[in-house]
């Protein structure tokens, strides 16, 4: 029987890379890859791709239930990925939590055989040591982090209650191609490419190539053990100097920037917060990010994903090089 795979959030950064990978892995023309999107008329992300676009709003119970009819493998990638919102509780926390509930209940109703649930290392946390899948973050002040923690916990609660065959994957900061709308992570890389970053914020992100994460999701659908979590991150985290090293391979000629003290970043975030309240536009920096990221290396133990999924990410430098090259090409295309 020919398999039907469904990807929610298929026009997003990870979702689109996953759709492309699944299409390349098809063993027969009969295998179907369905791309779940909120706007089936916006086909820019799917030009030249032999996939079926399906309306799939993760907060619409009826639409999601209809979309998952006949689906064998569900990759639930869709999520709100932003740290700032006018109403973070409604726009980020409740949206991700409710979306998880709607999608998993629809999967149970339609008898989906396996679910690959995309969480985030935000649900694991980071404290400078190599954390593994047993760890759970307790962050509550950053809306995005909190949403990923409680959404994954809700997913496991539903998986047990509804007897779902589910694995969760937890990617770190994804960079790389096919980011039509820049994520917060790719926007950070773009600010470096454009030399708009005035100082070193002393953040140490764990950058991983989005294509390697997509491979990890595909492997999880085949090899992932029911009820297990898998961290899909890199071997090490990268401070700004490491990012600049990668940027300069694309001839940006970026210089080392002075490191900002924490108090100054907090002052900048306070000013940006005032401005955002007045104009309603997202702040580039918020207090909770500083408390989460300042001076803390985001390190993870990825041996479980290596051992059970065959996960083998390219280095942080190679992942970052690819991201800068993609952004350069994208800029030239739209020039």
BAFI-3210 file (N, C-alpha, C; in Angstrom, 3 decimals, decimal comma, padded with zeros to 6 digits):
// residues 335
n [1|2|3|4|5|6|7|8|9|10|11|12|13|14|15|16|17|18|19|20|21|22|23|24|25|26|27|28|29|30|31|32|33|34|35|36|37|38|39|40|41|42|43|44|45|46|47|48|49|50|51|52|53|54|55|56|57|58|59|60|61|62|63|64|65|66|67|68|69|70|71|72|73|74|75|76|77|78|79|80|81|82|83|84|85|86|87|88|89|90|91|92|93|94|95|96|97|98|99|100|101|102|103|104|105|106|107|108|109|110|111|112|113|114|115|116|117|118|119|120|121|122|123|124|125|126|127|128|129|130|131|132|133|134|135|136|137|138|139|140|141|142|143|144|145|146|147|148|149|150|151|152|153|154|155|156|157|158|159|160|161|162|163|164|165|166|167|168|169|170|171|172|173|174|175|176|177|178|179|180|181|182|183|184|185|186|187|188|189|190|191|192|193|194|195|196|197|198|199|200|201|202|203|204|205|206|207|208|209|210|211|212|213|214|215|216|217|218|219|220|221|222|223|224|225|226|227|228|229|230|231|232|233|234|235|236|237|238|239|240|241|242|243|244|245|246|247|248|249|250|251|252|253|254|255|256|257|258|259|260|261|262|263|264|265|266|267|268|269|270|271|272|273|274|275|276|277|278|279|280|281|282|283|284|285|286|287|288|289|290|291|292|293|294|295|296|297|298|299|300|301|302|303|304|305|306|307|308|309|310|311|312|313|314|315|316|317|318|319|320|321|322|323|324|325|326|327|328|329|330|331|332|333|334|335]
n.u [000,843|000,508|002,146|001,014|002,187|002,076|002,644|002,473|002,469|003,906|004,950|006,740|010,083|011,428|009,376|009,135|011,651|011,501|009,374|010,575|012,643|011,185|009,917|012,118|012,776|010,840|009,736|008,131|005,962|003,452|003,434|002,434|002,920|001,672|001,213|000,594|-000,970|-001,865|-002,811|-003,746|-003,535|-001,205|001,516|004,240|006,352|006,385|006,998|007,625|007,539|006,331|003,915|000,942|-001,068|-002,724|-005,369|-004,744|-005,252|-004,006|-005,541|-008,099|-010,447|-012,249|-011,240|-008,658|-009,205|-010,424|-008,311|-006,481|-007,471|-006,934|-004,186|-000,948|001,569|002,267|003,783|004,101|004,805|004,100|003,947|003,760|006,396|007,911|009,216|008,171|005,070|002,000|000,036|001,232|000,370|-002,012|-001,369|000,961|001,461|-001,135|-001,904|000,012|-000,369|-003,118|-003,089|-001,543|-003,265|-005,530|-004,444|-003,378|-005,643|-007,135|-005,478|-005,701|-008,406|-008,449|-006,886|-004,076|-000,936|001,663|003,218|005,314|006,301|007,118|008,995|011,080|014,431|014,036|012,239|013,788|015,784|018,703|021,840|024,508|025,708|025,894|022,904|020,388|017,727|016,202|015,846|013,772|012,690|012,030|011,230|009,244|008,868|009,542|007,534|007,550|009,338|008,025|005,636|006,492|007,358|005,011|003,363|004,592|004,470|001,707|001,258|002,390|000,723|-001,717|-000,975|-000,655|-003,249|-004,791|-003,669|-001,562|000,950|003,813|006,639|008,861|010,700|013,429|014,576|017,427|018,616|017,691|019,209|019,709|018,765|015,768|014,086|011,608|010,067|011,690|012,692|012,955|015,513|016,843|016,562|018,264|020,718|020,604|020,768|023,399|024,626|023,940|025,380|024,273|024,344|025,306|026,901|028,415|026,189|026,757|025,572|025,128|024,302|022,957|023,536|022,071|021,929|019,059|018,356|019,564|018,073|015,601|016,245|016,581|013,963|012,703|014,099|013,258|010,624|010,854|012,732|012,445|011,557|008,500|007,100|009,433|011,859|013,921|016,825|017,746|020,352|023,421|026,943|028,125|027,828|027,655|029,292|029,220|031,654|032,287|030,190|030,759|033,138|032,195|030,621|032,512|033,631|032,095|032,946|032,251|033,755|033,645|034,152|035,414|033,193|032,616|031,968|028,863|027,903|025,695|023,855|023,584|022,380|019,920|018,940|018,696|016,779|014,640|014,140|013,422|011,135|009,391|009,131|007,886|005,409|004,303|004,262|003,405|004,964|007,140|009,581|013,109|014,635|014,101|013,558|013,378|014,762|017,393|017,900|017,683|019,669|022,123|025,507|025,318|026,086|024,636|024,434|024,169|023,523|023,696|023,798|021,855|020,126|021,982|022,679|020,213|018,779|020,600|021,481|023,421|024,704|025,924|028,819|028,738|029,903|029,777|026,998|026,271|027,687|026,260|023,819|024,430|025,245|022,855|021,216|022,587|022,248|019,478|019,071|020,243|018,563|016,211|016,945]
n.v [-001,198|002,228|004,896|007,711|010,783|013,537|016,955|019,440|023,033|023,433|025,393|026,719|027,236|024,787|022,976|023,230|022,402|019,780|018,730|018,802|016,961|014,595|014,201|013,589|011,169|009,385|006,164|005,305|006,492|006,419|007,049|009,571|012,957|015,237|018,657|020,673|023,747|027,169|028,835|027,915|029,116|030,485|029,625|029,896|028,708|026,153|025,791|023,853|021,514|018,248|017,882|017,675|020,350|021,205|022,551|023,408|024,491|024,801|025,495|025,035|022,794|021,249|021,549|020,472|017,857|016,905|017,223|015,263|012,825|009,562|009,667|008,347|008,848|011,471|014,559|016,850|019,935|022,607|025,647|028,478|030,581|032,834|035,381|037,699|039,378|041,221|040,277|037,929|035,616|034,809|034,863|033,329|031,341|030,052|029,560|027,695|025,628|024,947|024,295|021,959|020,207|020,144|019,073|016,539|015,215|015,083|013,427|011,059|010,499|009,892|007,666|007,790|006,350|006,858|009,488|012,229|014,482|017,822|019,432|021,425|022,373|024,221|023,177|021,507|023,079|024,994|025,116|025,447|023,006|019,670|018,829|016,223|014,148|013,584|015,806|018,532|021,774|024,560|027,094|030,050|032,722|033,557|033,644|032,052|029,927|028,850|028,072|025,980|024,112|023,425|022,645|020,377|018,706|018,479|017,144|014,618|013,791|013,562|011,647|009,365|009,110|008,785|006,676|006,913|006,373|007,845|009,994|012,489|015,218|017,400|020,178|022,417|025,792|026,517|026,898|027,829|026,932|027,760|029,492|031,259|033,190|034,848|033,294|033,987|033,157|033,057|035,713|036,907|035,987|037,276|039,942|040,054|039,525|041,851|043,614|044,927|044,505|046,010|045,350|042,663|040,428|038,477|035,983|032,487|030,456|027,283|026,247|024,533|022,834|023,213|021,294|019,002|018,616|018,070|015,589|014,199|014,149|012,570|010,181|009,643|008,973|006,467|004,986|005,903|005,328|004,492|006,786|008,118|010,808|012,930|014,753|017,097|018,571|020,491|019,640|021,518|024,842|028,223|031,233|034,807|035,411|033,039|032,854|035,069|034,216|032,271|033,910|035,499|033,810|034,102|036,398|038,738|040,310|040,942|042,486|041,714|042,311|044,539|043,198|043,311|044,545|042,961|044,625|046,751|045,597|044,952|047,499|048,397|046,596|047,395|049,965|049,276|047,869|049,872|051,327|049,408|049,122|051,527|051,620|049,110|047,263|044,386|043,848|043,781|042,746|041,323|041,320|038,709|037,115|037,953|037,158|034,433|033,783|035,190|034,826|032,075|028,872|026,878|023,721|020,285|016,785|014,678|012,023|009,999|010,493|010,174|007,486|006,023|007,115|007,630|010,178|012,796|015,644|018,375|020,481|023,389|025,603|024,949|024,801|027,450|028,804|027,933|029,142|031,899|032,028|031,325|033,510|035,593|034,936|035,051|037,760|038,842|037,835|039,214|041,754]
n.w [000,000|-000,810|000,795|002,728|003,569|005,780|006,271|008,586|008,634|006,281|004,627|006,120|007,503|008,439|007,751|004,929|004,035|004,907|003,379|000,847|001,255|001,810|-000,646|-002,202|-001,165|-001,826|-002,736|-004,754|-007,367|-006,453|-003,778|-001,534|-000,732|001,387|001,793|004,369|004,733|005,563|003,652|000,662|-001,761|-001,892|-003,362|-003,563|-002,096|-003,055|-005,680|-008,477|-007,025|-006,466|-004,770|-002,720|-001,970|000,986|002,852|006,119|009,035|012,177|014,366|013,694|014,143|012,553|009,929|010,234|010,959|008,635|006,860|007,618|006,859|005,776|006,143|006,780|008,040|010,171|010,334|012,652|012,366|012,357|014,167|016,357|016,098|017,686|019,811|020,782|021,239|020,980|022,658|024,315|025,712|024,485|021,694|021,412|023,540|024,102|021,476|020,486|022,330|022,045|019,332|019,320|020,675|018,957|016,556|017,339|018,309|015,977|014,515|015,968|015,596|012,894|012,698|012,287|011,657|012,646|014,490|014,212|016,320|016,475|018,710|020,684|021,627|023,511|025,264|026,704|027,794|028,861|030,393|030,222|030,427|028,976|028,207|028,171|026,766|029,007|030,497|031,503|030,843|033,027|032,534|032,611|032,015|029,422|026,671|024,308|024,905|027,162|025,951|024,291|026,137|027,686|025,617|024,485|026,695|026,899|024,522|025,033|027,070|025,690|023,794|025,345|026,408|024,093|022,880|020,946|018,492|018,891|018,498|019,752|018,459|019,031|017,933|017,721|017,225|014,084|010,905|007,451|004,017|002,028|003,487|003,242|004,605|007,056|010,033|013,597|014,267|011,755|011,108|012,921|011,922|009,465|010,285|011,010|008,581|007,221|008,644|010,850|013,502|016,413|018,584|020,501|021,809|023,612|023,417|023,045|020,748|019,694|016,715|013,999|010,894|008,924|007,058|008,004|010,284|009,115|007,957|010,298|011,267|009,325|009,701|012,277|011,834|010,842|012,381|014,950|018,335|019,813|022,075|022,725|023,078|021,013|020,694|018,317|017,569|017,428|017,836|019,422|020,866|019,511|019,777|019,030|017,712|016,466|014,664|013,096|012,007|010,244|008,638|007,383|005,555|003,396|002,354|003,771|005,408|008,169|011,304|014,614|017,281|020,077|023,334|024,921|028,130|030,502|031,822|030,071|027,838|028,960|029,399|026,748|025,852|027,444|026,428|023,800|024,375|025,275|022,918|021,291|022,530|021,866|019,020|018,255|016,937|016,590|019,148|018,873|020,841|024,010|027,581|028,736|026,914|027,273|029,911|029,526|027,593|027,939|028,173|028,483|027,437|024,954|025,140|024,205|024,697|022,146|021,625|021,760|019,576|017,553|017,853|017,695|015,570|013,602|013,300|012,066|012,144|010,130|010,739|012,957|011,742|008,988|008,714|009,267|007,252|005,033|005,574|005,412|002,733|001,440|002,215|000,994|-001,724|-001,878|-001,405|-003,699|-005,642|-005,147|-005,584]
ca.u [000,000|001,290|002,117|000,676|002,844|001,472|003,494|001,835|003,430|004,789|005,598|007,714|011,484|011,632|008,354|009,424|012,812|011,053|008,615|011,559|013,336|010,251|009,726|013,327|012,879|009,737|010,155|007,279|005,114|002,195|003,553|001,932|003,360|000,712|001,776|-000,449|-000,730|-003,035|-003,262|-003,384|-003,323|000,185|002,283|005,631|007,296|006,234|007,242|008,379|007,450|005,207|003,214|-000,443|-001,328|-003,962|-005,662|-004,585|-005,092|-003,915|-006,534|-009,409|-010,662|-012,912|-010,317|-007,556|-009,740|-010,611|-007,005|-005,717|-008,114|-006,083|-002,755|-000,216|002,587|002,056|004,863|003,494|005,871|003,531|003,935|004,081|007,790|008,305|009,416|007,439|003,722|001,202|-000,585|001,983|-000,377|-002,969|-000,775|002,048|001,265|-002,381|-001,931|000,784|-000,990|-004,362|-002,727|-001,120|-004,462|-006,357|-003,776|-003,262|-006,978|-007,496|-004,675|-006,309|-009,698|-008,226|-006,071|-002,710|-000,114|002,793|003,315|006,583|005,912|008,273|009,078|012,238|015,331|013,485|011,552|014,839|016,483|020,152|022,513|025,947|026,153|025,296|021,637|019,844|016,269|015,534|015,665|012,639|012,876|011,005|011,077|007,864|008,792|009,594|006,304|007,830|009,892|006,958|004,677|007,055|007,393|003,689|002,769|005,107|003,902|000,331|001,325|002,616|-000,508|-002,693|-000,486|-000,986|-004,702|-005,388|-002,912|-000,904|002,345|004,392|007,965|009,058|012,048|013,675|015,653|017,987|018,409|017,851|019,634|019,875|017,977|014,304|013,415|010,960|009,836|012,765|012,396|013,752|016,896|017,400|016,616|019,504|021,802|020,484|021,267|024,861|024,989|023,763|026,239|023,415|024,537|026,283|027,786|028,282|025,262|027,234|024,666|025,786|023,243|023,329|023,055|022,045|021,396|017,657|018,270|019,917|016,909|014,610|016,680|016,304|012,516|012,417|014,641|012,409|009,391|011,180|013,497|012,126|010,811|007,287|007,224|010,772|012,266|015,225|017,381|018,403|021,147|024,805|027,882|028,550|027,171|028,495|029,207|029,228|032,916|032,177|029,269|031,504|034,087|031,451|030,184|033,646|033,929|031,324|033,584|031,586|034,788|033,053|035,127|034,969|032,460|032,780|030,949|028,023|027,566|024,304|023,003|023,317|021,382|018,627|018,499|018,282|015,509|013,618|013,828|012,705|009,813|008,600|008,854|006,931|004,098|003,793|004,003|002,849|005,865|007,930|010,869|014,195|015,253|013,249|014,244|013,453|015,827|018,677|018,040|017,847|020,792|023,367|026,647|025,029|026,301|023,551|025,079|023,267|024,002|022,908|024,177|020,667|019,697|023,021|022,637|018,938|018,266|021,674|021,597|024,812|024,633|027,158|029,347|028,097|030,477|029,199|025,585|026,223|028,134|025,123|022,806|024,882|025,212|021,447|020,723|023,224|021,580|018,120|019,151|020,537|017,359|015,181|017,545]
ca.v [000,000|003,447|005,667|009,129|011,573|014,865|017,909|020,710|024,142|023,026|026,546|027,276|026,905|023,349|022,250|023,212|021,527|018,408|018,341|018,546|015,711|013,479|013,990|012,951|009,827|008,526|004,956|005,105|007,623|006,303|007,645|010,943|013,913|016,320|019,838|021,407|025,193|027,978|029,519|027,046|029,935|030,950|028,442|030,280|027,780|024,809|025,818|022,707|020,364|017,355|017,573|018,127|021,385|020,947|023,553|022,815|025,482|023,952|025,886|024,742|021,370|020,616|021,523|019,553|016,495|016,563|017,185|014,078|011,596|008,713|009,930|007,305|009,465|012,901|015,367|018,093|020,938|023,948|026,248|029,909|030,743|034,220|035,654|038,909|039,548|042,179|039,461|036,671|034,484|034,375|034,705|032,347|030,214|029,337|029,116|026,458|024,594|024,542|023,645|020,589|019,431|019,968|018,200|015,164|014,611|014,786|012,261|009,883|010,268|009,347|006,460|008,004|005,259|007,362|010,940|012,847|015,770|018,718|020,298|022,315|022,289|025,134|022,339|020,860|024,131|025,060|025,670|025,396|021,615|018,903|018,257|015,194|014,077|013,417|017,114|019,389|023,166|025,103|028,510|030,534|034,143|033,721|033,027|030,996|028,782|028,275|027,412|024,724|023,180|022,902|022,000|019,012|017,947|018,180|016,138|013,306|013,461|013,117|010,417|008,263|008,982|008,396|005,514|007,311|006,000|009,175|010,381|013,932|015,648|018,701|020,863|023,658|026,956|026,053|027,840|027,177|027,382|027,693|030,285|032,343|034,191|034,598|033,029|034,820|032,702|033,519|037,186|037,206|035,770|038,338|041,193|039,974|039,678|043,258|044,384|045,784|044,193|046,993|044,817|041,240|040,277|037,382|034,854|031,305|029,607|025,998|026,290|023,272|023,008|022,793|020,075|017,887|018,404|017,377|014,191|013,607|013,892|011,418|009,004|009,390|008,321|005,076|004,320|006,438|004,410|005,065|007,331|008,653|012,148|012,955|016,095|017,279|019,783|020,336|019,174|022,616|026,128|029,189|032,641|035,686|035,303|031,844|033,209|035,986|033,378|031,682|035,005|036,003|032,894|034,592|037,683|039,882|041,120|041,406|042,597|041,331|043,392|044,586|042,451|044,200|044,102|042,545|045,751|047,583|044,886|045,106|048,877|048,430|045,856|048,242|051,012|048,641|047,515|051,105|051,633|048,423|049,439|052,706|051,400|047,784|046,432|043,481|044,275|042,899|042,184|041,435|040,970|037,273|036,567|038,258|036,273|033,069|033,549|035,923|034,111|030,648|028,036|025,921|022,453|019,144|015,438|014,196|010,629|009,162|010,687|009,572|006,036|005,416|007,671|007,850|011,624|013,225|017,020|019,038|021,354|024,691|026,497|024,600|025,181|028,912|029,170|027,682|030,159|033,182|031,902|031,378|034,876|036,404|034,618|035,556|039,212|039,133|037,486|040,227|043,091]
ca.w [000,000|-000,905|002,033|002,672|004,614|005,899|006,988|008,939|008,543|005,175|003,971|007,052|007,235|008,580|007,002|003,495|003,834|005,112|002,186|-000,222|001,564|001,646|-002,079|-002,736|-000,580|-002,276|-003,451|-005,923|-007,730|-005,732|-002,454|-001,548|000,283|001,512|002,441|005,069|004,788|005,920|002,441|-000,462|-002,957|-001,860|-003,769|-003,805|-001,463|-003,614|-007,117|-008,984|-006,125|-006,746|-003,531|-002,709|-000,975|001,722|003,871|007,449|010,100|013,360|015,358|013,120|014,384|011,410|008,789|010,513|010,920|007,223|006,198|007,988|006,382|004,939|006,380|007,506|008,901|010,384|010,891|013,138|012,384|012,515|015,503|016,408|016,500|017,912|021,235|021,157|020,700|021,749|023,700|024,212|026,242|023,468|020,367|021,402|024,459|023,857|020,074|020,370|023,153|021,392|018,072|019,647|021,017|017,759|015,589|017,829|018,361|014,590|014,134|016,603|014,941|011,557|012,746|011,779|012,171|013,428|014,573|014,593|016,910|016,543|019,879|020,593|022,786|024,520|026,245|027,493|028,517|028,676|031,569|030,011|030,399|027,882|028,652|027,289|026,609|030,296|031,122|031,149|031,233|033,934|032,192|032,506|031,670|027,972|026,169|023,337|025,638|027,982|025,059|023,803|027,266|028,029|024,434|024,377|027,808|026,503|023,456|025,648|027,796|024,698|023,171|026,258|026,535|022,819|022,395|019,710|018,256|018,711|018,979|019,642|018,094|019,651|017,212|018,260|016,354|012,704|009,867|006,154|002,864|001,899|004,533|002,509|005,638|008,009|011,432|014,503|014,159|010,486|011,159|013,639|010,954|008,471|010,873|010,947|007,162|006,858|009,554|011,659|014,913|016,884|019,614|020,779|022,930|024,466|023,305|022,472|020,216|019,123|015,334|013,278|009,545|008,857|006,248|008,881|011,140|008,275|007,882|011,600|011,333|008,465|010,386|013,441|011,371|010,516|013,439|016,262|019,189|020,376|023,421|022,974|022,638|020,358|020,504|017,019|017,739|016,993|018,844|020,272|020,627|018,804|020,130|017,856|016,979|015,628|013,582|012,225|011,263|009,127|007,764|006,605|004,454|002,252|002,023|004,386|006,069|009,426|012,381|015,954|017,931|021,539|024,073|025,710|029,491|030,625|032,222|028,900|027,038|029,638|029,136|025,344|025,775|028,067|025,445|022,691|024,870|025,267|021,518|020,785|023,081|021,171|017,590|018,037|016,142|017,440|019,683|018,459|022,038|025,190|028,823|028,979|026,070|027,908|031,065|029,038|026,697|028,191|028,726|028,712|026,261|024,716|024,817|024,349|024,437|021,009|021,374|021,549|018,185|016,711|018,001|017,301|014,306|012,631|013,142|011,891|011,644|009,703|011,787|013,082|010,732|007,683|008,744|009,194|005,895|004,149|005,850|004,848|001,277|001,048|002,384|-000,055|-002,988|-001,770|-001,558|-005,109|-006,415|-004,925|-005,769]
c.u [000,880|001,058|001,761|001,322|002,265|002,370|002,684|002,894|004,412|005,441|006,577|009,115|011,732|010,635|008,668|010,629|012,421|010,260|009,565|012,291|012,418|010,006|010,927|013,472|011,779|010,253|009,315|006,447|003,803|002,232|003,185|002,517|002,366|001,321|000,652|-000,094|-002,017|-003,625|-002,828|-003,179|-001,895|001,096|003,770|006,628|007,305|006,429|008,112|008,308|006,179|004,539|001,797|-000,634|-002,701|-004,154|-005,608|-004,240|-005,112|-004,879|-007,966|-009,653|-011,247|-011,962|-009,189|-008,016|-009,924|-009,273|-006,268|-006,382|-007,146|-004,593|-002,132|000,774|002,360|003,296|004,241|004,592|005,330|003,537|004,162|005,504|008,127|008,378|008,618|006,054|002,999|000,544|000,077|001,221|-001,322|-002,276|000,292|001,696|000,021|-002,476|-001,177|000,165|-002,258|-004,083|-002,313|-002,336|-005,309|-005,734|-003,727|-004,614|-007,466|-006,738|-005,269|-007,612|-009,528|-007,303|-004,691|-001,774|001,064|002,848|004,723|006,242|007,152|008,136|010,269|013,145|014,906|012,790|012,529|015,538|017,955|020,775|024,026|026,516|025,408|024,037|021,135|018,318|015,515|015,209|014,416|012,898|011,739|010,760|009,601|007,767|008,840|008,439|006,572|008,352|008,802|005,961|005,192|007,108|006,018|003,007|003,286|004,568|002,455|000,300|001,514|001,397|-001,564|-002,274|-000,820|-002,493|-005,344|-004,662|-002,266|000,533|003,081|005,821|008,026|010,508|012,216|014,853|016,177|017,776|018,721|018,218|019,770|018,884|016,469|013,579|012,778|010,612|010,819|012,233|013,201|015,229|017,541|017,456|017,865|020,707|021,790|020,997|022,790|025,321|024,928|024,592|025,437|023,582|025,624|027,268|027,521|027,360|025,663|026,201|025,416|024,713|023,803|022,722|023,152|021,421|019,984|017,483|018,633|018,770|015,819|014,958|016,389|014,835|012,151|012,895|013,778|011,118|009,606|011,780|013,121|011,242|009,641|007,523|008,550|010,961|013,659|015,670|018,125|019,137|022,556|025,687|028,236|027,765|028,168|028,232|029,326|030,520|032,908|031,259|029,978|032,533|033,410|031,033|031,315|034,106|033,142|031,743|032,835|032,570|034,248|034,136|034,534|034,321|032,704|031,634|030,171|027,844|026,068|023,383|022,638|022,278|019,990|018,051|017,980|016,925|014,367|013,177|013,018|011,282|008,871|008,177|007,796|005,525|003,458|003,420|003,447|003,714|006,744|009,242|011,937|014,848|014,314|013,998|014,427|014,523|017,190|018,920|018,266|019,208|022,130|024,415|026,457|025,217|025,177|024,156|024,119|023,992|023,123|023,193|022,980|020,189|020,717|022,864|021,362|018,409|019,331|021,884|023,063|024,842|025,976|027,578|028,603|028,604|029,875|027,727|025,446|026,666|026,963|024,052|023,191|024,844|023,782|020,909|021,319|022,511|020,150|018,087|019,392|019,319|016,315|015,715|016,877]
c.v [001,249|004,333|007,122|009,826|012,977|015,742|019,153|021,811|023,953|024,180|027,242|026,766|025,395|022,567|022,140|022,340|020,063|017,903|017,982|017,226|014,511|013,163|013,270|011,510|008,879|007,338|004,684|006,355|007,617|006,895|009,119|011,754|015,062|017,452|020,656|022,878|025,924|028,681|028,703|027,830|030,479|029,759|028,717|029,257|026,405|024,751|024,635|021,470|019,559|016,917|018,149|019,159|021,164|022,044|022,891|023,915|024,735|024,346|025,618|023,228|020,661|020,472|020,524|018,110|016,024|016,387|015,871|012,760|010,826|008,888|008,801|007,894|010,966|013,522|016,682|019,120|022,321|024,398|027,743|030,027|032,232|034,444|036,866|038,893|040,577|041,480|038,087|035,454|033,920|034,001|033,615|031,122|029,406|028,813|027,799|025,318|024,048|023,814|022,201|019,706|019,129|018,945|016,758|014,476|014,249|013,558|010,982|009,509|009,568|008,132|006,610|006,997|005,722|008,877|011,324|014,261|016,643|019,653|021,227|022,061|023,281|024,338|021,566|021,885|024,166|025,732|025,622|023,992|020,867|018,183|017,204|015,178|013,911|014,758|017,828|020,796|023,604|026,592|028,896|031,970|034,408|032,946|031,882|029,744|028,072|027,514|026,065|023,669|022,563|022,231|020,581|018,146|017,555|017,090|014,748|012,851|012,906|011,800|009,202|008,019|008,424|007,214|005,793|006,804|007,299|009,246|011,899|014,205|017,083|019,387|022,064|024,757|026,609|027,175|027,089|027,660|027,230|028,338|031,488|033,502|033,896|034,374|033,987|034,450|033,214|035,042|037,644|037,065|036,873|039,672|041,221|040,157|041,128|044,200|045,385|045,533|045,102|046,466|043,323|041,068|039,177|036,259|033,711|030,325|028,289|025,930|024,919|023,519|022,428|021,519|018,839|017,575|017,665|015,897|013,475|013,278|012,657|010,129|008,630|008,680|006,842|004,329|004,767|005,497|005,125|005,553|007,988|010,069|012,060|014,401|016,138|018,616|019,532|019,916|020,266|023,875|027,113|030,598|033,484|035,576|034,116|032,119|034,122|035,222|032,756|032,750|035,457|035,044|033,279|036,024|038,896|040,817|041,768|041,431|042,113|042,530|043,393|043,866|043,399|043,669|043,818|043,716|046,624|046,922|045,033|046,499|048,998|047,732|046,675|049,333|050,449|048,266|048,713|051,448|050,693|048,693|050,609|052,418|050,014|046,860|045,583|044,097|043,281|042,200|042,383|040,891|039,469|036,603|036,780|037,335|034,824|032,830|034,150|035,042|032,613|029,860|027,003|024,612|021,290|017,832|014,856|012,733|009,728|009,266|010,080|008,053|005,435|005,900|007,793|009,325|012,038|014,626|017,530|020,019|022,679|025,661|026,212|024,990|026,694|029,419|029,040|028,747|031,509|033,150|032,002|032,805|035,822|036,187|035,154|037,064|039,594|038,880|038,591|041,659|043,821]
c.w [000,000|000,316|001,783|003,864|004,603|006,757|007,307|008,900|007,408|004,432|004,906|006,753|007,308|007,736|005,533|003,175|003,997|003,909|001,052|000,010|001,334|000,176|-002,694|-002,257|-001,054|-003,082|-004,688|-006,170|-006,939|-004,330|-002,523|-000,402|000,276|002,334|003,064|005,219|005,163|004,702|001,224|-001,760|-003,034|-002,114|-003,962|-003,267|-002,118|-005,119|-007,539|-008,112|-006,382|-005,440|-003,612|-001,600|-000,344|002,765|005,242|008,455|011,424|014,478|014,893|013,189|013,164|010,228|009,026|010,454|009,483|006,516|006,450|007,599|005,473|005,144|007,196|008,504|008,967|010,989|011,343|013,382|012,736|013,970|015,355|016,929|016,541|019,413|021,708|020,516|021,558|022,926|023,665|024,712|025,186|022,154|020,303|022,242|024,119|022,425|019,910|021,162|022,495|020,084|018,285|019,903|019,791|016,812|016,079|017,948|016,959|014,097|014,714|015,913|013,604|011,531|012,145|012,457|013,012|013,358|014,984|015,035|017,074|017,740|019,680|021,787|023,861|025,614|027,126|028,375|028,166|029,894|031,452|030,020|029,301|028,374|027,661|027,365|027,933|030,957|030,603|031,682|032,162|033,673|032,058|031,987|030,164|027,355|025,200|024,046|026,440|027,113|024,572|024,911|027,496|026,835|024,276|025,511|027,516|025,434|024,051|026,444|026,838|024,046|024,037|026,313|025,269|022,169|021,035|019,665|017,918|019,233|018,913|019,281|018,575|018,969|018,005|017,222|014,894|011,738|008,557|005,121|003,029|003,092|003,847|003,434|006,763|009,422|012,300|014,402|012,878|010,410|011,893|012,705|009,889|009,016|010,874|009,504|006,729|007,734|010,384|013,158|015,473|017,919|019,790|021,991|023,921|024,560|022,631|022,011|019,684|017,725|014,672|011,909|009,470|008,038|007,059|009,841|010,365|008,140|009,200|011,772|010,521|009,118|011,585|013,049|011,095|011,708|014,849|017,063|019,853|021,813|023,726|022,437|022,011|020,137|019,178|017,051|017,228|018,160|019,852|019,968|020,025|019,309|018,876|017,061|016,031|014,435|012,578|011,396|010,051|008,130|006,852|005,516|003,208|001,892|002,581|005,081|007,345|010,503|013,708|016,635|019,441|022,238|024,981|027,129|029,585|030,951|031,030|027,995|027,647|029,423|027,706|025,188|026,369|027,095|024,281|023,112|024,882|023,838|020,941|021,291|022,339|019,722|017,262|017,202|017,050|017,905|019,251|019,648|023,223|026,410|029,013|028,118|026,705|029,096|030,647|028,393|027,135|028,890|028,935|027,417|026,152|024,197|025,075|024,066|023,332|020,681|021,116|020,104|017,221|016,684|017,407|015,951|013,223|012,363|013,094|011,296|011,152|010,785|011,834|012,026|009,364|007,611|008,579|007,820|004,924|004,328|005,243|003,320|000,764|001,125|001,346|-001,387|-003,002|-001,975|-003,016|-005,974|-006,324|-005,103|-006,934]
res [x|x|x|x|x|x|x|x|x|x|x|x|x|x|x|x|x|x|x|x|x|x|x|x|x|x|x|x|x|x|x|x|x|x|x|x|x|x|x|x|x|x|x|x|x|x|x|x|x|x|x|x|x|x|x|x|x|x|x|x|x|x|x|x|x|x|x|x|x|x|x|x|x|x|x|x|x|x|x|x|x|x|x|x|x|x|x|x|x|x|x|x|x|x|x|x|x|x|x|x|x|x|x|x|x|x|x|x|x|x|x|x|x|x|x|x|x|x|x|x|x|x|x|x|x|x|x|x|x|x|x|x|x|x|x|x|x|x|x|x|x|x|x|x|x|x|x|x|x|x|x|x|x|x|x|x|x|x|x|x|x|x|x|x|x|x|x|x|x|x|x|x|x|x|x|x|x|x|x|x|x|x|x|x|x|x|x|x|x|x|x|x|x|x|x|x|x|x|x|x|x|x|x|x|x|x|x|x|x|x|x|x|x|x|x|x|x|x|x|x|x|x|x|x|x|x|x|x|x|x|x|x|x|x|x|x|x|x|x|x|x|x|x|x|x|x|x|x|x|x|x|x|x|x|x|x|x|x|x|x|x|x|x|x|x|x|x|x|x|x|x|x|x|x|x|x|x|x|x|x|x|x|x|x|x|x|x|x|x|x|x|x|x|x|x|x|x|x|x|x|x|x|x|x|x|x|x|x|x|x|x|x|x|x|x|x|x|x|x|x|x|x|x|x|x|x|x|x|x|x|x|x|x|x|x]
***
